[in-house]
Amino acid sequence: MKKNQLPEKAKELLENGSVLITGADIKDGIVERIQVYFADDGEAVMDIITKDDLVQNFPDEGVFVLCTAENGTTGEFRQLEMFEGAEDMYFRTDKTHEECDEFAAVPTVSFMETVESICALKLKKA
């Protein structure tokens, strides 16, 4: 879908109770921090959670990961699957069951936090 259609799709998913993922810090194949959006009182709310948080609170309505094309003109929300491996729970969007976490190559949480900080800057008027 075209990138200008993504916000409307995000709205639809959030209104249905789904959680959206826009960032993930993965180290040695295991996700450590995840940037999520969810609906709360009619607004999209962002939070940063751990893998355990997502495992324990995985919504029945689904979790979707924002995936955009390298050229930035198209994208989609890929459904995140949670499955049990030999020693841990794992998350993947590629429909495989490799025992490591995969989040459709979203940016790191640290990158997204920097973007949020830039958006919140108050600048001196010229």
Secondary structure, 3 states (H helix, E strand, C coil): CEHHHHHHHHHHHHHCCCEEEEEEEEECCEEEEEEEEEEECCEEEEEEEEHHHHHHCCCCCCEEEEEECCCCCEEEEEECEEEECCCCEEEECCCCCCCCCCCCCCCCHHHHHHHHHHHCCCCCCC
